[in-house]
Amino acid sequence: MDLEFNKIAAAVLTAGIIAMVTGLVAGSLVRPRPLDKPGYVVAGVEEKAPAAGTAEPAGPEPITPLMASADAKAGAEVAKKCTTCHTFDKGGPNRIGPNLYGIVGEPIAEGKGYAFSDALKAHKGVWDVETLNAWLYKPQAFAKGTKMTFAGLPKAKDRADVVAYLQSLK
Protein backbone atom coordinates (compact mmCIF):
# COMPACT_ATOMS: atom_id res chain seq x y z
CA MET A 1 0.00 0.00 0.00
CA ASP A 2 2.80 2.43 0.80
CA LEU A 3 4.43 1.93 -2.60
CA GLU A 4 1.09 2.57 -4.35
CA PHE A 5 0.55 5.78 -2.33
CA ASN A 6 4.06 6.97 -3.22
CA LYS A 7 3.40 6.41 -6.95
CA ILE A 8 0.18 8.43 -6.79
CA ALA A 9 1.79 11.25 -4.81
CA ALA A 10 4.75 11.36 -7.23
CA ALA A 11 2.36 11.54 -10.22
CA VAL A 12 0.39 14.41 -8.65
CA LEU A 13 3.56 16.32 -7.71
CA THR A 14 5.08 15.77 -11.17
CA ALA A 15 1.92 17.03 -12.86
CA GLY A 16 1.93 20.11 -10.62
CA ILE A 17 5.58 20.86 -11.37
CA ILE A 18 5.01 20.43 -15.11
CA ALA A 19 2.02 22.80 -14.98
CA MET A 20 4.01 25.41 -13.01
CA VAL A 21 7.02 25.24 -15.35
CA THR A 22 4.74 25.46 -18.39
CA GLY A 23 3.11 28.58 -16.94
CA LEU A 24 6.50 30.19 -16.28
CA VAL A 25 7.75 29.42 -19.79
CA ALA A 26 4.53 30.70 -21.38
CA GLY A 27 4.66 33.86 -19.25
CA SER A 28 8.20 34.59 -20.41
CA LEU A 29 7.33 33.97 -24.09
CA VAL A 30 4.13 36.04 -24.21
CA ARG A 31 4.38 39.60 -22.96
CA PRO A 32 0.93 41.22 -22.90
CA ARG A 33 0.78 44.98 -23.41
CA PRO A 34 -2.05 47.31 -22.43
CA LEU A 35 -4.42 48.42 -25.20
CA ASP A 36 -4.07 51.94 -26.59
CA LYS A 37 -7.85 52.25 -26.79
CA PRO A 38 -10.66 49.99 -25.55
CA GLY A 39 -11.50 46.99 -27.70
CA TYR A 40 -15.20 47.52 -27.05
CA VAL A 41 -16.79 50.90 -26.46
CA VAL A 42 -19.65 50.92 -23.97
CA ALA A 43 -22.17 53.61 -24.85
CA GLY A 44 -22.86 56.15 -22.15
CA VAL A 45 -19.62 55.57 -20.26
CA GLU A 46 -17.42 58.62 -19.90
CA GLU A 47 -13.87 58.19 -21.16
CA LYS A 48 -10.94 58.91 -18.90
CA ALA A 49 -9.39 62.34 -19.22
CA PRO A 50 -6.43 62.36 -21.61
CA ALA A 51 -2.95 62.46 -20.13
CA ALA A 52 -1.35 65.84 -19.57
CA GLY A 53 0.07 67.32 -22.74
CA THR A 54 -2.44 65.64 -25.07
CA ALA A 55 -5.45 67.62 -26.12
CA GLU A 56 -8.65 65.84 -27.06
CA PRO A 57 -10.64 67.57 -29.80
CA ALA A 58 -13.61 69.55 -28.51
CA GLY A 59 -15.97 67.86 -30.93
CA PRO A 60 -16.23 66.05 -34.21
CA GLU A 61 -14.27 67.05 -37.27
CA PRO A 62 -16.51 69.16 -39.55
CA ILE A 63 -17.90 67.16 -42.46
CA THR A 64 -19.10 70.07 -44.64
CA PRO A 65 -15.91 69.91 -46.76
CA LEU A 66 -16.40 66.14 -47.17
CA MET A 67 -20.03 66.44 -48.32
CA ALA A 68 -19.01 67.23 -51.92
CA SER A 69 -17.37 63.80 -52.22
CA ALA A 70 -19.73 61.93 -49.88
CA ASP A 71 -21.18 58.70 -51.27
CA ALA A 72 -24.82 57.95 -50.43
CA LYS A 73 -24.37 54.27 -51.37
CA ALA A 74 -21.45 53.95 -48.96
CA GLY A 75 -23.60 55.74 -46.37
CA ALA A 76 -26.35 53.17 -46.90
CA GLU A 77 -23.80 50.44 -46.15
CA VAL A 78 -22.62 52.18 -42.98
CA ALA A 79 -26.25 52.80 -41.96
CA LYS A 80 -27.02 49.06 -42.10
CA LYS A 81 -25.85 48.86 -38.49
CA CYS A 82 -28.66 51.31 -37.65
CA THR A 83 -31.42 49.06 -39.02
CA THR A 84 -31.62 47.20 -35.73
CA CYS A 85 -33.30 50.25 -34.21
CA HIS A 86 -34.37 52.43 -37.17
CA THR A 87 -36.18 52.12 -40.49
CA PHE A 88 -35.30 54.22 -43.54
CA ASP A 89 -38.25 53.66 -45.89
CA LYS A 90 -41.03 56.17 -46.56
CA GLY A 91 -43.82 55.64 -44.06
CA GLY A 92 -41.78 52.98 -42.27
CA PRO A 93 -42.60 52.14 -38.67
CA ASN A 94 -40.75 53.38 -35.64
CA ARG A 95 -38.75 50.74 -33.86
CA ILE A 96 -36.62 51.30 -30.79
CA GLY A 97 -35.70 54.54 -32.59
CA PRO A 98 -37.74 56.64 -35.02
CA ASN A 99 -38.05 56.15 -38.78
CA LEU A 100 -35.32 58.24 -40.41
CA TYR A 101 -36.85 58.81 -43.84
CA GLY A 102 -36.72 62.53 -44.64
CA ILE A 103 -35.07 63.42 -41.33
CA VAL A 104 -32.71 66.02 -42.86
CA GLY A 105 -34.26 69.46 -42.39
CA GLU A 106 -36.83 68.29 -39.83
CA PRO A 107 -37.02 69.78 -36.33
CA ILE A 108 -34.97 67.93 -33.70
CA ALA A 109 -37.02 65.55 -31.52
CA GLU A 110 -40.41 66.42 -33.00
CA GLY A 111 -42.99 64.47 -34.92
CA LYS A 112 -42.68 61.01 -36.40
CA GLY A 113 -45.04 59.71 -33.70
CA TYR A 114 -42.05 58.83 -31.56
CA ALA A 115 -41.48 59.49 -27.85
CA PHE A 116 -38.12 61.27 -27.90
CA SER A 117 -36.04 61.55 -24.72
CA ASP A 118 -36.11 64.78 -22.71
CA ALA A 119 -32.36 65.12 -23.35
CA LEU A 120 -32.98 65.31 -27.10
CA LYS A 121 -36.09 67.49 -26.74
CA ALA A 122 -33.90 70.10 -25.03
CA HIS A 123 -32.14 70.72 -28.37
CA LYS A 124 -33.80 73.24 -30.64
CA GLY A 125 -33.22 73.59 -34.35
CA VAL A 126 -33.30 71.22 -37.28
CA TRP A 127 -31.32 68.19 -38.36
CA ASP A 128 -28.84 69.77 -40.76
CA VAL A 129 -25.41 68.55 -41.89
CA GLU A 130 -23.44 69.79 -38.88
CA THR A 131 -26.12 68.85 -36.33
CA LEU A 132 -26.24 65.31 -37.74
CA ASN A 133 -22.44 65.28 -37.72
CA ALA A 134 -22.37 66.07 -33.99
CA TRP A 135 -25.13 63.52 -33.29
CA LEU A 136 -23.52 60.73 -35.31
CA TYR A 137 -20.11 61.41 -33.76
CA LYS A 138 -21.28 60.70 -30.18
CA PRO A 139 -25.01 60.73 -29.46
CA GLN A 140 -24.42 60.70 -25.69
CA ALA A 141 -22.16 63.78 -25.95
CA PHE A 142 -24.70 65.62 -28.14
CA ALA A 143 -27.65 64.94 -25.82
CA LYS A 144 -26.42 63.63 -22.46
CA GLY A 145 -29.00 61.18 -21.17
CA THR A 146 -30.50 60.30 -24.56
CA LYS A 147 -32.14 56.91 -24.97
CA MET A 148 -29.88 56.14 -27.95
CA THR A 149 -27.10 53.82 -26.82
CA PHE A 150 -25.13 53.80 -30.09
CA ALA A 151 -21.49 54.73 -29.41
CA GLY A 152 -21.14 56.81 -32.58
CA LEU A 153 -19.16 56.95 -35.81
CA PRO A 154 -15.60 58.14 -35.19
CA LYS A 155 -14.62 58.47 -38.88
CA ALA A 156 -15.62 61.77 -40.50
CA LYS A 157 -15.92 60.09 -43.94
CA ASP A 158 -18.44 57.57 -42.56
CA ARG A 159 -20.50 60.36 -41.00
CA ALA A 160 -20.45 62.35 -44.26
CA ASP A 161 -21.56 59.27 -46.22
CA VAL A 162 -24.41 58.57 -43.79
CA VAL A 163 -25.59 62.19 -43.96
CA ALA A 164 -25.46 62.00 -47.79
CA TYR A 165 -27.58 58.84 -47.57
CA LEU A 166 -30.08 60.53 -45.25
CA GLN A 167 -30.24 63.53 -47.62
CA SER A 168 -31.06 61.17 -50.50
CA LEU A 169 -34.15 59.88 -48.65
CA LYS A 170 -36.81 62.30 -49.89
C-alpha positions as CSV (number, residue, x, y, z in Angstrom):
1,M,0.0,0.0,0.0
2,D,2.8,2.4,0.8
3,L,4.4,1.9,-2.6
4,E,1.1,2.6,-4.4
5,F,0.6,5.8,-2.3
6,N,4.1,7.0,-3.2
7,K,3.4,6.4,-6.9
8,I,0.2,8.4,-6.8
9,A,1.8,11.2,-4.8
10,A,4.7,11.4,-7.2
11,A,2.4,11.5,-10.2
12,V,0.4,14.4,-8.6
13,L,3.6,16.3,-7.7
14,T,5.1,15.8,-11.2
15,A,1.9,17.0,-12.9
16,G,1.9,20.1,-10.6
17,I,5.6,20.9,-11.4
18,I,5.0,20.4,-15.1
19,A,2.0,22.8,-15.0
20,M,4.0,25.4,-13.0
21,V,7.0,25.2,-15.4
22,T,4.7,25.5,-18.4
23,G,3.1,28.6,-16.9
24,L,6.5,30.2,-16.3
25,V,7.7,29.4,-19.8
26,A,4.5,30.7,-21.4
27,G,4.7,33.9,-19.3
28,S,8.2,34.6,-20.4
29,L,7.3,34.0,-24.1
30,V,4.1,36.0,-24.2
31,R,4.4,39.6,-23.0
32,P,0.9,41.2,-22.9
33,R,0.8,45.0,-23.4
34,P,-2.0,47.3,-22.4
35,L,-4.4,48.4,-25.2
36,D,-4.1,51.9,-26.6
37,K,-7.8,52.2,-26.8
38,P,-10.7,50.0,-25.6
39,G,-11.5,47.0,-27.7
40,Y,-15.2,47.5,-27.1
41,V,-16.8,50.9,-26.5
42,V,-19.6,50.9,-24.0
43,A,-22.2,53.6,-24.9
44,G,-22.9,56.1,-22.1
45,V,-19.6,55.6,-20.3
46,E,-17.4,58.6,-19.9
47,E,-13.9,58.2,-21.2
48,K,-10.9,58.9,-18.9
49,A,-9.4,62.3,-19.2
50,P,-6.4,62.4,-21.6
51,A,-3.0,62.5,-20.1
52,A,-1.4,65.8,-19.6
53,G,0.1,67.3,-22.7
54,T,-2.4,65.6,-25.1
55,A,-5.5,67.6,-26.1
56,E,-8.6,65.8,-27.1
57,P,-10.6,67.6,-29.8
58,A,-13.6,69.5,-28.5
59,G,-16.0,67.9,-30.9
60,P,-16.2,66.0,-34.2
61,E,-14.3,67.0,-37.3
62,P,-16.5,69.2,-39.5
63,I,-17.9,67.2,-42.5
64,T,-19.1,70.1,-44.6
65,P,-15.9,69.9,-46.8
66,L,-16.4,66.1,-47.2
67,M,-20.0,66.4,-48.3
68,A,-19.0,67.2,-51.9
69,S,-17.4,63.8,-52.2
70,A,-19.7,61.9,-49.9
71,D,-21.2,58.7,-51.3
72,A,-24.8,58.0,-50.4
73,K,-24.4,54.3,-51.4
74,A,-21.4,53.9,-49.0
75,G,-23.6,55.7,-46.4
76,A,-26.3,53.2,-46.9
77,E,-23.8,50.4,-46.1
78,V,-22.6,52.2,-43.0
79,A,-26.2,52.8,-42.0
80,K,-27.0,49.1,-42.1
81,K,-25.9,48.9,-38.5
82,C,-28.7,51.3,-37.6
83,T,-31.4,49.1,-39.0
84,T,-31.6,47.2,-35.7
85,C,-33.3,50.3,-34.2
86,H,-34.4,52.4,-37.2
87,T,-36.2,52.1,-40.5
88,F,-35.3,54.2,-43.5
89,D,-38.2,53.7,-45.9
90,K,-41.0,56.2,-46.6
91,G,-43.8,55.6,-44.1
92,G,-41.8,53.0,-42.3
93,P,-42.6,52.1,-38.7
94,N,-40.8,53.4,-35.6
95,R,-38.7,50.7,-33.9
96,I,-36.6,51.3,-30.8
97,G,-35.7,54.5,-32.6
98,P,-37.7,56.6,-35.0
99,N,-38.1,56.1,-38.8
100,L,-35.3,58.2,-40.4
101,Y,-36.8,58.8,-43.8
102,G,-36.7,62.5,-44.6
103,I,-35.1,63.4,-41.3
104,V,-32.7,66.0,-42.9
105,G,-34.3,69.5,-42.4
106,E,-36.8,68.3,-39.8
107,P,-37.0,69.8,-36.3
108,I,-35.0,67.9,-33.7
109,A,-37.0,65.5,-31.5
110,E,-40.4,66.4,-33.0
111,G,-43.0,64.5,-34.9
112,K,-42.7,61.0,-36.4
113,G,-45.0,59.7,-33.7
114,Y,-42.0,58.8,-31.6
115,A,-41.5,59.5,-27.8
116,F,-38.1,61.3,-27.9
117,S,-36.0,61.5,-24.7
118,D,-36.1,64.8,-22.7
119,A,-32.4,65.1,-23.3
120,L,-33.0,65.3,-27.1
121,K,-36.1,67.5,-26.7
122,A,-33.9,70.1,-25.0
123,H,-32.1,70.7,-28.4
124,K,-33.8,73.2,-30.6
125,G,-33.2,73.6,-34.4
126,V,-33.3,71.2,-37.3
127,W,-31.3,68.2,-38.4
128,D,-28.8,69.8,-40.8
129,V,-25.4,68.5,-41.9
130,E,-23.4,69.8,-38.9
131,T,-26.1,68.8,-36.3
132,L,-26.2,65.3,-37.7
133,N,-22.4,65.3,-37.7
134,A,-22.4,66.1,-34.0
135,W,-25.1,63.5,-33.3
136,L,-23.5,60.7,-35.3
137,Y,-20.1,61.4,-33.8
138,K,-21.3,60.7,-30.2
139,P,-25.0,60.7,-29.5
140,Q,-24.4,60.7,-25.7
141,A,-22.2,63.8,-26.0
142,F,-24.7,65.6,-28.1
143,A,-27.6,64.9,-25.8
144,K,-26.4,63.6,-22.5
145,G,-29.0,61.2,-21.2
146,T,-30.5,60.3,-24.6
147,K,-32.1,56.9,-25.0
148,M,-29.9,56.1,-27.9
149,T,-27.1,53.8,-26.8
150,F,-25.1,53.8,-30.1
151,A,-21.5,54.7,-29.4
152,G,-21.1,56.8,-32.6
153,L,-19.2,56.9,-35.8
154,P,-15.6,58.1,-35.2
155,K,-14.6,58.5,-38.9
156,A,-15.6,61.8,-40.5
157,K,-15.9,60.1,-43.9
158,D,-18.4,57.6,-42.6
159,R,-20.5,60.4,-41.0
160,A,-20.5,62.4,-44.3
161,D,-21.6,59.3,-46.2
162,V,-24.4,58.6,-43.8
163,V,-25.6,62.2,-44.0
164,A,-25.5,62.0,-47.8
165,Y,-27.6,58.8,-47.6
166,L,-30.1,60.5,-45.2
167,Q,-30.2,63.5,-47.6
168,S,-31.1,61.2,-50.5
169,L,-34.2,59.9,-48.7
170,K,-36.8,62.3,-49.9
